[in-house]
Amino acid sequence: MNAPPAAPPRRAQTWWRRPWIVPLLLVVAAFLAFSVPPYLTFDPSLSRLEPPEGNQIYYPLLVAHVLFGTVAMVTACFQIWPAFRTQHRRGHRITGRVYVFGGVLPAALLGLYIGWHTAAGPSVRVANLVGSALWLTVTIIGLRMARQRRYGEHRKWMSRSFALTMSIVLSRVINVVATIALTPQVDTTFGGSAELMQYSAASIGVWLSPLLLLLLTDWLLERRKPGARRPAPSA
């Protein structure tokens, strides 16, 4: 009896077969280069978020949140990179642990405190609390799926975690667009208060960015399901 033919060798996944990898890395690098340096000085006067008056621990926790968030964003890029995941299994597991325990978990827990003490109003406060809690939850579920060796479910939940990790980038873009759109309404809708307009623009960003990225992520996950794209019937 003849042995069954050997399966063809799996083609190595190079970066140019996933053309979104390089733009993603460039966007993350540009965002971190702009956002992180002021916090490396440990000077509260350079903070982009105003510390609450009389709260001495807010700024140190904010710096820690930024640094842990940076770890999450950098390691997330390697986690989502198909070539790295398939060709460097051990590296994928190591960066995955760093992503969870040295990035998302501490950053999300600190985000709950930072979000609660925001000066940008109740809408931003609730959005930050919901976002941090959701980020924490989907990441823990993804970790649990991996430990149960349910790798298909693990990939889905960690994809959602990745979307929430990157939502901070999109929120800044939406914030700028919302600010431009709302500025002509300062004297009417906002009663002449530029501060209220800025809080409203920030609220739009922090609510809309995770929603859009989670919807996009689940749409992509649905498309990749077996049978999601059926071949067209022959004539």
N, C-alpha and C positions, 0 to 999 in steps of 0.2 A: 504493500500500500504506500503510495507516494505521500510524502510529508506535505502539509499545506504550505503554499508559498509564503515566504517571509513578508511581513508588512513592510512597505517602503519606509525608508528612514524619514523621520519627521523633519521637515524643512525648518532650518533655524529662523527664528523671527527677528529680523533686523529692524532697526529703528525706522528705516524709510518705508517699511510695510505698515507702520502705524504713524502716519505723518503728523498726528496731533501731539506726539510726545515732545518734540523740540519746541513748538510754540508754548506748550504747557510749562515746560521747564523755564523758558524765557519769561513768561508771565509771572511765575512764582518768584524767580530771581529778582525781577524788577520790583515786584510788590514788597518783598522782604528788604531789598536795598533801600527802599523809600521809607518803610514803616518801622524797621527795627532799630537803626542807629541811634535815634534820640533816647531810647530806653537803655542803651548800653552805657550812657553817661551817668545813669542813676541820679539825674538831676530832675526833680519834680517840675521845675519851671519849663522844661522842654517837653513835658508830657502832652500828647495830643488829646488826652482826656483829663479834664480838670478834677483834681482830687477833692472830695468833699471836705468842707472846712471842719477842722478838729479831728479828722480821721487819720491817724498816724500810720495805720497799717495798709491803707488802700493802695498807696503808690508802690510799696514793695511787692504786694500781691499782684498788682497790675503788671509790674516788670516780670514777675515769675510767669504770669499768664501769657505774656507776649513771648517769652523764651520757650516755654513748653509748646505754645502754638506754632512757633517756628520749627521746632523738632517735628511736630505732627505734619506740617506742610511739606517739609523736605522728604521725610520718609514716605509720605503718601505717594509722592511721585514715583518712587521705586516700587511701591506696592501695586500701583496701577499699570506699570510698564510690563506688557506681556513678555517681551524678550527676557527681561531680568527675572521675571517670575518663573519662566520655563527653563532657562539655562542656569540659573543660580538658585536652586531650591533652598539650600541652607541660608544663603544671603537673604532670600525672601522671608524665611522664618525669623531670622534675627532682626531685620528691619521691621517686620511685623510686630514683634514684641516691643521694640523701641517705640514704634508708632503708637501702640496702645498704652504701654506703661510709662513711657517717658515723654509722651506727647498728648494724646487725647484725654486720658483719664485725669491727669493733674490740670490740664488747661481747661477742661470742661467744668471740673469742680471749682476751680478758681473763678471761672466765668460766671458761675452762679452768684458768687459774692460781688464781683465787679458789676454784673448786670443789675443786681439789686440796688447798688449805690450809684447808678448812673444819674447824671444831672440833666439828661435829655428828655425827661418827661415820662409819664406812665406807659405810653404806648411802646417806647423803646425799651423800658424796663421789662415789660411783659415779654416782648419779642426776644430779648436777651436771655431771660430765664427759660422760656420755652425752647429756644435754640440750643442752649447749653445742656438742658435736660435731655433733649432729643438726641443730640450728638453723643452724649454719654450712653444713652440707652441703646442706640443702634450699634455702637461699637462693642458694648458688652455682649449683645446678642451675637454679633459676628464672631467674637472671641469664643463664645460658648459653642457655636456651630463648628468652629475649627477643632475644638477639644473633643467634640463628639464625632469628628471625622465626617461631618456632613458638609463636604467642601463646596457643593453647589450652592447651598444656602449661605455658607460662609462668604462666598464671593458676592452674593447679592447684598447681604447686610453691610459688608465692608465697602461695597460700591456706594451705598447710601451714606456711610460714614465719610467716605472721600468727598462726596458732594457737599456735605455739611462743613467739612474742613475747608473747602475752597469757597464756600459761600461768602466769607469775609471779603474776598477779592471782588466778587460781583457786587456786593453791597456797596463798596466804595464807588464803583462805576455808576450804579443806579442812583446813589446819593448825589453825584455830580449832575447827572441828567435831571433828577428831580429838582435840584436847587436852581438850575437854569430855567426849568419850566415854571417853577413857583415864584421866582423873584419878581416878575411883573405884578404879582398879586399881593405883594407885601402891604401896600397901602389900602387894599380893599379887603381881601379874605382874612388877612392877618392883622388888620387894624394898625398897620404901621410898625409892627414888631418883626424885625429881621430875625431875632432869636427864635421866635415861635415858628417862623418859616423854616429855619434851619433844623429845628427839632422835627418838624413834619417831614422834611426831606429825608432826615436820618431814619425816621420811622418807616417810610416807604422802602428804604434800602434794606433794613434789617428784617422786615417781614417778607418782602418779595424775593430776595435773593435765594434763601434756602428753599422756598416753595418752588421757584422755577427750576432749580438744580435737582431737587428731588423728583419733580415731575419728569424732567428730561432723563434722569437716571432710570426710573422705572419704565419709561417708554423704551429706552434702549434695552433694558433687561427683557422686556416682553418681546421685542423684535428678535432676540437671540434664542428664544425658546424653540425647541424642536417642533417643526411643523408650523412655525409662525409665518414663514415665507414659503408658501406652497408653489410648486412649479405650475406655470400656466398650462392649461389643457392643450393637447396637440390638436391640430386641425383635422 
